[in-house]
Amino acid sequence: MPQMNYNLDRVAALAGQVVSQDCVVGRYQAEESIPPGRIAELNPATGKLRGFRGNGKRVGITMYRDAKAVTDSGDGSWQIDDYVPVLREGIIYAEFQGTAANIADLTDCNVYANDTTATNRGKLTDAGPTDAADAEVYEVAGLKYAGTPVASTTTEGDSQTLVLIEVDMTARRDRLAPVGIAQAANDFAVPATARDGQMFELLATAAASTVTLPASLPDGTVLNLFADGTKNAHTLTFRDGTGPTAISAATTASKRVAAVAMKQAGKWAVTLTVGP
């Protein structure tokens, strides 16, 4: 029997719809329900995929699969233990929450983390970075806007705002430029919003100082820190915020310093390199 019905009002796009022919896709087992078209990360404690919180290894944007059975309140989310296809490199439509007019082509993306409420978790936004409770927003390199956000309505009548995204996370381009930390009360406090792999610059010292690593970050987190030898005209001592306990000797003042801090079993360790 020939087709008798034709859809003359097709959707403009779908969250998680890939539009590039050449792409790199990873597949990760989900530990929670995750909608398509959202930025996702690997939980450092389990290695499984979860919605974006900002402190796991981000891997890309979850993809849409047309033949997938809908089992989660009708929204087609990937379910616990599903192996989820995630776009690591290519162009894809992702969900957007914010003011579309603020988006410029080929600029880096910001992402909602929303540690407590999952509603906007993993959506792109024009909102600036913040660590406000349950409204956390992070900058994300390796993701660039490739178009203006557009409204899209599915055949079920659900409305979304989507934006075309250029993804390149296959070469760990997800790390940001160094974040500067200012000294306060002779201490450089690394923010509790720090992410695995992030780099921090220790800014000008006013006296001998400590560098405090946050107690709240999960095991498996690795942070990179440096001081340029000019701004740090005083000694630096690294300490574990869970103690607080000194975990390094004091560095020599006015020397270039590089440090790699790793957290395991609830405690920080640090490796220091001090310039001659």
C-alpha positions in Angstrom: 0.0 0.0 0.0 1.5 3.4 -0.9 2.2 6.0 1.7 -0.9 8.1 2.2 0.2 10.6 4.9 3.1 13.0 4.6 4.5 15.3 7.3 4.7 18.8 5.9 5.9 20.4 9.1 9.1 18.6 10.0 11.0 19.5 13.1 14.0 21.8 12.6 16.3 19.6 14.6 16.4 17.1 17.5 18.5 17.2 20.6 21.5 14.9 20.0 21.0 14.8 16.2 24.4 14.5 14.4 24.8 16.5 11.2 28.4 15.8 10.2 29.4 12.8 8.1 32.9 12.5 9.7 32.7 12.0 13.4 34.2 10.2 16.4 31.8 8.4 18.7 32.5 6.9 22.2 30.2 4.5 24.0 29.9 4.5 27.8 27.7 2.7 30.3 25.2 5.1 32.0 24.9 5.2 35.7 21.8 7.4 35.6 19.1 8.6 33.2 20.6 11.0 30.6 18.7 12.8 27.9 20.2 13.1 24.4 21.8 16.4 23.4 23.4 17.0 26.8 27.1 17.3 27.8 28.1 14.3 29.8 31.1 13.2 31.9 32.6 10.1 33.4 32.2 9.7 37.2 35.8 9.6 38.6 34.6 7.1 41.2 32.9 4.6 38.9 34.1 5.3 35.4 30.4 5.4 34.2 28.6 8.1 32.3 26.6 10.7 34.1 25.1 14.1 33.5 27.6 17.0 33.7 28.6 18.0 37.2 31.9 19.7 36.3 34.3 17.5 38.3 34.4 14.4 36.1 36.2 13.7 32.8 33.9 15.2 30.2 33.6 13.1 27.1 31.2 14.9 24.7 27.5 15.3 23.9 25.0 12.4 24.1 23.5 11.4 20.8 19.9 10.7 19.7 18.9 7.3 18.4 15.8 7.1 16.3 15.0 3.5 17.0 15.4 3.7 20.8 12.5 2.6 22.9 11.1 5.4 25.0 11.1 4.3 28.7 11.6 7.5 30.7 8.5 9.6 31.0 8.3 9.9 27.3 11.4 11.9 26.7 13.6 9.2 25.2 16.4 9.5 27.7 19.1 6.9 27.9 18.6 4.7 30.9 20.8 3.2 33.7 23.2 0.5 32.2 22.5 1.6 28.6 25.6 2.0 26.5 25.3 5.6 25.4 26.7 6.9 22.1 28.5 10.2 22.8 29.8 12.5 20.1 33.5 13.1 20.7 34.3 14.9 17.5 31.9 16.3 14.9 28.8 18.6 14.7 25.6 18.0 16.7 22.5 19.7 18.0 22.5 20.2 21.8 20.0 21.7 24.2 20.4 25.3 25.1 19.0 27.2 28.1 19.5 31.0 28.1 19.3 34.0 25.8 19.8 32.9 22.2 20.7 36.5 21.0 23.9 36.4 23.2 25.5 33.6 21.3 28.3 34.3 18.7 29.6 31.7 16.2 32.8 29.8 17.1 32.9 30.9 20.7 33.5 28.5 23.6 30.5 27.2 25.4 29.3 27.4 29.0 27.5 24.5 30.6 25.1 24.1 33.5 26.2 21.6 36.1 23.3 21.9 38.7 24.7 19.5 41.2 21.4 18.9 43.0 18.7 19.3 40.3 19.0 17.6 37.0 16.6 19.8 35.0 19.3 21.9 33.2 22.3 19.6 33.9 24.4 19.4 30.8 22.6 22.1 28.8 24.6 24.9 27.1 24.0 28.4 28.3 25.1 32.0 27.7 25.2 32.5 31.5 28.6 33.4 32.9 30.6 31.0 35.1 29.4 30.7 38.7 29.6 28.3 41.6 26.2 29.3 43.1 24.5 26.4 44.8 22.6 24.3 42.3 23.2 26.9 39.5 26.8 26.0 38.8 28.0 27.1 35.3 31.4 26.1 33.8 33.3 27.2 30.8 34.0 24.4 28.4 36.8 24.4 25.8 36.6 21.7 23.0 33.0 22.8 22.3 32.2 25.8 20.1 28.9 27.2 18.9 28.4 26.6 15.2 25.1 28.5 14.8 22.4 30.5 16.5 20.1 28.7 18.9 16.8 27.7 17.4 13.4 26.6 18.8 12.4 23.1 17.8 9.1 21.3 18.5 8.9 17.5 18.4 6.0 15.5 17.0 4.8 15.0 20.6 4.6 18.8 20.9 7.6 19.2 23.3 9.4 22.5 22.8 13.2 22.8 23.1 15.8 25.4 22.2 18.7 23.7 20.4 22.0 25.0 19.1 24.5 23.5 16.6 27.8 22.6 18.3 31.2 21.8 16.9 32.8 19.1 19.2 36.5 18.3 19.5 37.2 16.4 22.7 39.4 13.6 21.2 42.7 15.3 22.0 41.8 16.5 25.6 41.2 20.0 24.4 38.6 20.2 27.2 41.2 21.8 29.5 40.8 25.5 30.0 43.4 28.3 30.0 44.9 28.7 33.5 42.6 30.2 36.2 44.3 32.7 38.4 44.0 32.4 42.2 44.6 35.5 44.3 46.2 35.3 47.7 43.9 35.9 50.7 45.2 35.9 54.3 48.5 34.4 53.1 46.7 31.5 51.5 45.8 30.5 47.9 42.6 28.5 48.3 42.0 26.3 45.2 38.2 26.5 44.5 36.0 23.6 45.3 34.6 23.9 41.8 38.0 22.8 40.3 37.8 20.1 37.7 40.0 17.1 36.9 42.9 18.2 34.7 42.4 22.0 35.3 45.3 24.4 35.6 45.7 27.2 38.1 48.1 30.1 38.3 49.1 31.3 41.7 49.1 35.1 41.6 51.2 37.7 43.5 52.2 36.9 47.1 52.4 39.4 49.9 54.1 37.1 52.4 55.0 33.4 52.8 51.9 31.6 51.7 50.1 28.2 51.8 48.2 26.6 48.8 45.2 24.8 50.2 43.7 21.9 48.1 39.9 21.5 48.7 38.6 18.6 50.7 35.4 18.2 48.8 36.8 17.1 45.4 36.5 13.4 44.6 39.2 10.8 44.5 40.9 10.6 41.2 41.1 14.3 40.7 44.3 15.7 39.3 45.1 19.4 39.3 48.0 21.4 37.8 49.3 24.5 39.5 52.1 26.9 38.7 53.8 30.1 39.8 55.9 32.2 37.4 58.8 33.1 39.7 58.1 36.9 39.6 54.7 37.2 41.2 55.6 34.6 43.9 58.3 36.6 45.7 57.8 34.5 48.9 57.7 30.8 49.8 54.8 28.5 49.0 53.8 25.5 51.0 51.1 23.1 49.8 48.6 21.7 52.3 45.7 19.2 52.3 42.4 20.9 53.1 41.1 17.7 54.7 43.7 18.2 57.6 44.8 20.9 57.2 48.2 19.2 56.9 51.3 20.5 55.1 52.1 18.0 52.3 55.2 19.8 50.9 58.2 21.7 52.0 58.3 25.4 51.5 59.5 26.4 48.1 62.3 28.9 47.4 61.0 32.4 46.9 61.1 33.9 43.4 61.5 30.6 41.6 59.3 29.1 38.9 57.1 26.4 40.5 55.1 23.7 38.9 52.9 21.3 41.0 50.7 18.3 40.2 48.2 17.5 42.9 46.4 14.1 43.0 43.7 13.0 45.4 43.2 9.4 46.4 41.7 7.6 49.4 40.4 11.0 50.6 43.9 12.6 50.8 46.0 14.9 48.5 49.5 14.3 47.4 51.6 16.8 45.5 54.7 16.6 43.3 56.7 19.8 43.0 59.2 21.0 40.5 61.1 24.2 41.4 63.2 26.1 38.9 66.9 26.7 39.5 
